[in-house]
Amino acid sequence: MGKRRRGERPSARPVLLGGTIAVVVAGAGLTAWALSGDGGSGGAAGGGKPEIPKGPPSAVEVSRTAEGFLTAWRGGDVEAAAALTDDAAAARAALTGFRKDAKAGAPVLTPGTKAGATLPFTVRTTVTGGGNSEPLSYGSELTVVRRASDGKALVGWKPSVVHPELKAGDRLVTGDAGTPPIKALDRSGGELTAKKYPSLVGVLDALRERYGDKAGGKPGVELRIVRAAPDKDAKGPKDAADATGTAGSKAEKVPDKTLLTLAEGTPGTVRTTIDAGAQSAAEKETAKRKQASVVLLKPSSGEILAVANSRPEGFNTAFQGSLAPGSTMKIVSAALLLEKDLAKSDKKHPCPKYSSYGGWKFQNLEKFQIKNGTFRASFASSCNTAFITQSKKLKDDDLTKLAQDVFGLGRDNWSIGVPSFDGSVPVQQDASKAASLIGQGGVRANPLNMASVAATAKTGTFKQPYLVAPDVDDRTLARTPRAMDGDAQRQLRDLLQYTATSGSAAEAMAGLGADIGAKTGSAEVDGQKKPNGWFTAWRGDVAAAAVVQEGGRGGKSAGPLVAKLLKSS
């Protein structure tokens, strides 16, 4: 397509629509169509009231509506384009903002291959600001729907029609960056970039959002997505992979996103706790798997050494996920039973095939049982019924209190330097109370939480994980009211060491030395053929946890990932 001066209207041109020639004339507020045989609505026989079309739009209606919208948008006729959508007010505001706020020139819109009622298209334009102009190109799509009230075929309006990353309330804006850019540094002073460490792309945006104004930089001129302010009453971000739909922690503003830099700013520096070697290894290992997320940290301090997800551009499951942790939660449940003297590592403990509580019948994997076995044997084999049998001896809030007071879970007060979910262990009754003991029910966590659980089990004292040192912005790290009971902690640590050397985690942890501990887990999710696989462990002063969604048994799926990273750290 040849170049055209700004403001120049497109000339009339023929467009082939479903085998019919339509002449498109885009004028000031007017788009005229000459069509025949479009299959649309017509007068009823005998001149009666027209019948309202129903069902999906026809192929001709889809082509006509989509081409009309794109032609009007390209020609700068916002009113005509908006009128061809099912939300004219929202479309008018977004398309006006594209020109005025984003400072984008007349776009070149190139349709792709239609798939049913959906038409993909590419957008090519030029953005001007800060005395510079830069080209911008991206892909988007629109879907044609039928309005129920009159049967008219219209573009189903979504902000993503203008740009695929726009959501409700977001805006495209070109101007001085809201916050100065930052240069994020690892613990040794090396620069962390999204190009080298793809899993950090969202983390780097969040660091800029939080520390850009404090790091000493100066803003540049950018085209960016300015995110909508969060609902004050809303929960935090949901994990798209969490089939239960359980919400995360307190709502936090999603960081703005830079799409194009027109004039460079001066970055400030923010030092993180990331270890470059550990981060590289985590990126490499998660990239080998479809839906893996992992976190490494130091039990002695809480410093986060690495965070990675298989889908780096997607939701940060490692920090913000809200998933049932399965049997890795038995670390917390075992601490509860040990503190309450309902179990001793070397005393006999029941592990039957089945155990019922609150109207539910629970069983072990493959219905195994351990006759005359110890709690050590039950824990190392991840026996579900060993915990379910103790439900009747526990109060409804016992697990919640221990999880909060000893392990720091579910208090909604972690401040790691970027948005995170602190886990949730709600008070449950009846069968749900029993299910919570084995990491199902209402319990929710992510790899950050479960790496912290392993670290607390090793040391006996909760250390809030953090990515940026608290003295950078004078924030206070979360603390728990108490440490774990000393005798219970010694037994728990012994149980985890035994599991790592002789239990369900032994295969994955082989060859990692003496100072190790681990716990496997799997969590059933409605609608999934395979459960999510979990694994959490420590080696020396490094703790790690991973989840592989739909990975199956944790020892086989998440275990090798964690072990590989512990070995290289």
N, C-alpha and C positions, 0 to 999 in steps of 0.2 A: 504493500500500500504506500503511495507516495506521500510526501510530507505536505502539510496544509498549515496555513497561518492560523494562529490562535484566534478563535472566535468565528472562523470560516465555517459555514454550514455545508453539510454534505449534499451533493447533487442527487437528483432522483436517480435510482438505480434499480435494475431488476433483481429480485431475489427468488430463487427456486424453493418453493415450499410444498413438499409432498406432491410434486408433479404439477403444481399450479404456479403460473407466473404472477407475482404480486409486485406492483410498482410502489416503492417506498418513497415518500416525500417527507423529510423531516423539516418542518418549519417552526416558526415561533409559536409554540403551544399547539401545533397541529401535526398529526401523523395520519396520512390518508392511505387507505388500503383498497386495492381493486382485486377482489377475490371471487372465485366461483367454486362451487362444489366443496365447501369447507367442512361440511358435516355438522355445522353448528346449529344453534337454535333457529327456528323459523316460525312463521305464523301457523297456528293450528288450522286444520281444514275448515273451510266455511268462514274464516276470518274471526274465529273465537279467540279466547285468551291464550297467548303463547304458552306452550308447554316448557316447563323449566327442565333443562338438561340435567341428567344425573350420571353418576359413574365417573370414571377417570376421564380426563380430557383426551380428545382424539389426537392422533399424530399431527394433523393439520393445525389443531388448536394450540398444541404445544409449540410447534414451529412458529406460528403466527405471533403468539404472545411473547415468546423468548426473543425473536428477532425484533419485534416492536420495542421491547424494553431496552435491548442492547443498542438499537439505533438511536433511541431517544437519549439514553445516557451518553453515548458517544458524541451526539450533537449538542450536548449541554442543555437539553430540554428536560429539566428536572421534573416539572409538573407532569409532562406526558409520561415519563418513565414511572413516576410514583403512582400515577393513575392506573398503570398496568400491574400493580401489586395489590395484595390483600390487606396491606397496612400502609396507606398512602402517606400518613403523617410521619411514621417512622422512616419510611423510604426517602421521603423528601428531606428530612433532617440529615440522614446519612449521606445522601448524594450531594447535598449542599455542602456538608462538611468535607467531603472528598475534595472539592474545589477550593473552598475558603480556608478550612482549618489545616488540611493536609498540604495545601498549596500544590495540588497535582494538576497538570495540564490536561487538555482533552485526551481521553484515553483511546487507544487503539484496542478494540475488543474483537477477538478472533474466536468464533465458535468452534467447539470440538465436535466429537461424534455423540449424538444424542443417545441416551439409554433410557427408554421409556419416557417418563415425564421430566427427566433430569438432563440438563444440558451443561457440560463443562465448557469453560471458556478461559482464554488467557487475557490478561490485562497488561498493556504496555503504556507507560506514561513517563512524564518527566516531572520531578519534584524540584521546586525552587525555594531556596532559603539561605540566609547568611551570605548573600552575594554569589552563591553557587547554584548550579543546576546539575542534578544527577538522574540517570535513567532508573526506572523501577519496573520490574516485570514479575508477575506471579500468576498462578492459576487459581480459579475459583469455579463455582458452579451455581446454578439456580434450578429450582424445581417448579413446574407449573401445576397448580391445584385448581379445583373447581369450587367456587364460592357457593355455599349451600343456599343462600337467600335468593339468588337469581340465576345460578348455574353458570355464571361467567367464568371463563378460564383466565387465571391471573398468576403472576409470579408469587409463590409463597414466600413472604418476606422474612428474611433473617439477616442480621448484621453481617454474617459471613458471606453474603452475596457480594458485598463491596470488598471485603478482604477475608480470607478463610480463617484468620485467627481472631477476628472480632467476635465478641460475645455481647449480650445485652448490656447496655450502659457504657460500653467501651467507645473510645473515640480515636480517630487518626489525627495526629497533630504534628505539624512541622514548626519548629521554633527552638528557642533555647531549651536544652535538655532540662527536665525537671530536677535532676540531680546530676552532679558532676560524675564523669566516668571514674572507675577505680581500676587499679592494678592489684589483683589478688595475688598474694604470695604464699608459698608453702612454708612449712615450719623452718626450712633452711634458707629462705629468702628467694627461691626460684619463682618465676612467674607461672601462674596457673591460667591457662587459656582454654576456651571451649573447643578450639581446634585440636589441641593436644589431648584434652580430657573431656570428651563429649558428655559424660554423665554430669559434669559440673555446670552445664549451660544454665539450668534453672537456679542453681546455687549461686552462680556469679551474678545473675540478675537480682537475686534476693539480697546479696551482699551490697550491691550498688544501691538498691532501694533503701537499705537500712543505714549504710555508712558513707554514702557518697557525699553528704553534706558535712561530714565530720572528718573526712580523710585529707582535706587540704587541696582538692582539685578544683578546676574551673569547668563549667559546663560548655559543651559545644553546641552545634546546631544539628538537630536530628529530626527525622520522621520517626515517630514512635507511636505505639499503641498505648494510650493512657487508659488504664484499667478503671472500671467502675469501683466506687467505694463499697466495702462489704456491708451487708445488712448487720446492724448492731446486734440483732437478736438471733442471727444465724450461727450455726455451727461452722466448723472449719471445712476445708475442702474434703470432698468424698473421694475415696479411691475407686476409680472406674472399674477396677477388677474385683471390688468387694461386692459379691452377689447379694449380701444382706442389706446393702444400702446404708450401713451404719455410718454416721457422720464422724468427722474427725474432731479435733480440739477447737478451741476458740477461733472465731473467724478472724483471718488476717488478710490484708489487702494483697492481692496477687500483684507481683512486681510489674511495672510498666515494661514494655519490650521495644527495643530499638530495631527498626527495620532498615534504616538507611542513615548514614552519616554524611552530612553536607559540609560541616566544618568541625574539625577535630577539637575536642576540649583537652584540658590538661588533667590527666588522671591523678588522683590521690592513691595512696597505698594502704592496703588492709592485709595484715598478716593473719594467716589461718593456722590451724593445727595439722593440716593435711601433710602426709608424708608422700613425697613424689613417687617413690618406688612402690609403696603399697597401693597408691591410687592407680598407677599404671597397671599393676597386676590385677586389681579389681576390675578395671575397664576391660582388660583382655579376657578375663574369665567370664564375666557376665555377657560379653559380646558373643560367646560361644553358645549361649543358651537363649531360649525364646523369651521367658518371662522370669528372669532372675533379678534379685535385688540383694545387696549385701552392705554391711557396715562393719568397719574395724575400729576399735578404740583401745585406750590404755586403762586397765582397771585401777591403776594406782592414782590416776589423775582425772579420768573422764575425757581426756583429749581425743577427738575423733581423728583417726588416721586416714580413713578412706571411706568413700560412699559411691556406689555405682548401681546402675540399673540397665537391664538389657535394652530398654527403649529410652535412650537418654533424652529425647525430645519430648517424651510424654510425662505423665504424672510421676512425681518423685516418691515411689512406694517405699523406698528405703527409709526416708525420714517422715513421710506423711501418710503412709498406708494405714489402713484400718482393717486388719484381717484377723480371723481366728487363729491363734498361734499353735493350736493343737497340743501335742504332748510336751512341747518345750515349756508350757505353762506348769508342768509337773514339778519344775524346779521350785516355783513359788509355793505350790500346794504341798510339796514335801517339806519345805521349811515350816509351813503351818502345822502339819502333823507332828513334826519333830519337836517344835516348841510346845505343843499341847500334850506331848507325851502319848500321842495316839499311834506312834510308830518309833521303832529303834532300828538302826541300820542292820544289826546282827540278830534281832529277835524275830521269831516267826510272825508272819503277816499273811492274811488271807489273799489269795489271787485265784478265785474261782473262774469258770468259763463265763458265767453270767452273774450280774448283780442288778437288782431292781431298786429304784427309789423314785418317789413322786409320780408313780404311774408309768415310768419309762423302764424298759429293760435294756441294760447296757451289756456289752460283751467285749472281749479282747479280739485283736486282730487274729483271724483264722481260728477264733474260739479256743485259743490255747489256755492252759491253766498251769499253775505251779503248786503242787501238793507239798505241804509242810515246808514251804520255802520262807526265806527271810525277806524283810523289806528291801534289803540290798538287791536281792535277786529280782524282786518285783520291779524296782525302779530301773535296774539295768536292762530289763526286758520290756520296759514301758507297758506294764500291766495296768490297764484301765480300771479293772474292778478292785485293785488294791486301794484305790482312792475312793471309788463309789461306795464301797462298804463302810467307809468312815463318815459318810454324809450325815447320817442320823445323829452323830455325836457333835456336829458343828452347828453353830448359830448361822443365821442367814448372812450376817455381815462379817463373819470371821475372815474369810478370804479377802474381802475388800479392804479391811483394816490392815492386814499384814502386807498386802500388795502396796498400799499407800504409805504405811508407816515405816516399812523396812526397805522396800524395793523402789519407792518413789513413783510408782505407776498410778495414773489416773488422777493426779492432783492438779493437773492443768496449770502447772507453774514452771515447766522447763523453759529455759531461755538459752538456746544453743547458739544464737547468732543469726539464724535463718528460720523460717517457719518449720514447725515440727508438730507431730502428734505424740502426746505423752502416754498413750495407752489408756485402756479403760477396763476396769474390773468392777462392774456395778454390783450392787446388792441384789441377789437372786433368791428365789424361793423354789422349793420342791425340786422337780426334775432339772430345772435350769441351774439350780445351785449345784447339783451333782455334776452336771455337764461342765460347769465352769472349772471344776477341779482338774479336768483333763483338757482345758483350753478350748472348749466349745461354748455353748450357751451364749451369753452376752459379752464374753471376754474378747477384746480386740487389741492388736499390737502390730508392730512393724519390726524390721531388722534392727533399727536403732534401739528400740525398747528391749528386745530380747538379747542384744549384745550387752546392754547395761545389766540385765538380769544375771547373765553369766558372770559379769564382772563383780556384781554385788555378792553372788554366791561364793566367788573365790576369796574376796577380801572381807566379807561380812559387813561392809559399810558402803552405803550408796554414795556414789560420786556422780553428780549430774553431768551427762555428756555435754561437750561444747565444741564448736567449730572455730569460734573467735574468743580469745581470752576475755574474761569479764572486765579487766582493767582498761580495755580499749574504749568502752563506753560506760564504765562505772555501773554495770548492771550486777545484780545479785543472783548467784546460782542457787537453784533449788536445793533444799536440804530435807532430810527426813527426821521425824521426831526421835527415832532411836535406831541403833544398830541391831543386827540380828543377835539373838541369844548365842553366846559363845559355844556352848555344847552343841546346839542345833547346827550352827555354822560348820563346825568341825565334821559333824556327821554328813551334812549336805555336800561339803567339798569332797569327802571320801566317796560318797555315792556317785558324784560326777566323774571322779577320777576312775572309779571302777567301771563305769559305763563306757568311758573312753578307751579303756584297755581290755575289758572282758565282756562288755555288753553290746547293745545295739549300735553303738558308735565306733566300735573297735576297728572295723574294716576301714572306715574313712580315716581314722586317726592313727593308723599304723605308722610307726617310724618317726613320730613327732617328739619322742623323748619322754621324760618322767613327769615334768610339771605341766600336766594337761588335765582337762576335764571337758565333758561334752554331754549333750542331750539331743536325741533325735525327736522328730515330731511329724505328724501329718494331720491335716485338718480337712474334714469333709465340707464341701460347699455345694449348696443346692444348684442343680443345673450343670455341674461339672462331672465328666466321666471319671476323672482322676482327682484325688485330693491334692491340696497344696502341700508340698514337701518343705519341712523346716529343719534347721540344724543350728545349734548355738554351742560355742566352745571357747576355751581359752588355751593358750600356750604361753607360759611365762607371763610377761606383762602386756600381752595382746589378747583381747577378746574379740570374737566375731560372731555374727549371726547372719543367716541368709534364708530367704524363702524362694522357692521355685514354684510358681503358680502352675497348677495342674501337672506337677512333677512326679506325683506318686509318693512313695515312702521317702521320708527325709534323709535317711542314711544313704540312700542310693542317689538321690537327686541333689539336695543341697549340701550333703556331707562332703563330697569331693571338692566342691567349690570352696567351702570354708577351710578345709584341710590344706588345700593348695595355697591359699592366701596366708594361713598361719605359718606354713613352711617357709614362705618367701619373706616373711616379716622379721 
